[in-house]
Amino acid sequence: MNSNEGKCECCGREGVVTTVHHLTPREEGGAMLPTAEFCIPCHKQIHLLYTNRQIVENGLTTLEGVRQDPGMWAFICWIRKQPAAAIPKARKSRNVRGKR
């Protein structure tokens, strides 16, 4: 689901197109649980790094959990320096490629 331009609750960039990110993935029981507005790159990145099961197992079901994760933190530091319109190319991590 896309919304208008706004602020990403993950990286804090403003003027970005945001999407609804289920903090607990829907397939892991999060359909009616809290969501957050993530910019497209941040939303892609969390799903490129982790499977939905790993998101739950690693405690990435809160904004703080996502922001403090080492893999996401490195990405957040980098993406904050990019223009709002930037949507970088990315690949699934070996971790995710092997488990889907």
Secondary structure as the mmCIF struct_conf table of DSSP 4:
data_model
#
loop_
_struct_conf.conf_type_id
_struct_conf.id
_struct_conf.beg_label_comp_id
_struct_conf.beg_label_asym_id
_struct_conf.beg_label_seq_id
_struct_conf.end_label_comp_id
_struct_conf.end_label_asym_id
_struct_conf.end_label_seq_id
STRN STRN1 ASN A 2 LYS A 7
TURN_TY1_P TURN_TY1_P1 GLU A 9 CYS A 11
STRN STRN2 GLU A 14 HIS A 22
BEND BEND1 LEU A 23 THR A 24
HELX_RH_3T_P HELX_RH_3T_P1 ARG A 26 GLU A 28
TURN_TY1_P TURN_TY1_P2 GLY A 29 MET A 32
BEND BEND2 LEU A 33 LEU A 33
STRN STRN3 THR A 35 CYS A 39
HELX_RH_AL_P HELX_RH_AL_P1 ILE A 40 LEU A 49
HELX_RH_AL_P HELX_RH_AL_P2 ASN A 52 GLU A 57
TURN_TY1_P TURN_TY1_P3 ASN A 58 GLY A 59
BEND BEND3 THR A 61 THR A 62
HELX_RH_AL_P HELX_RH_AL_P3 LEU A 63 GLN A 68
BEND BEND4 ASP A 69 ASP A 69
HELX_RH_AL_P HELX_RH_AL_P4 PRO A 70 ILE A 79
TURN_TY1_P TURN_TY1_P4 ARG A 80 LYS A 81
BEND BEND5 GLN A 82 GLN A 82
TURN_TY1_P TURN_TY1_P5 ALA A 84 ALA A 85
HELX_RH_AL_P HELX_RH_AL_P5 ARG A 94 ARG A 97
TURN_TY1_P TURN_TY1_P6 GLY A 98 LYS A 99
#
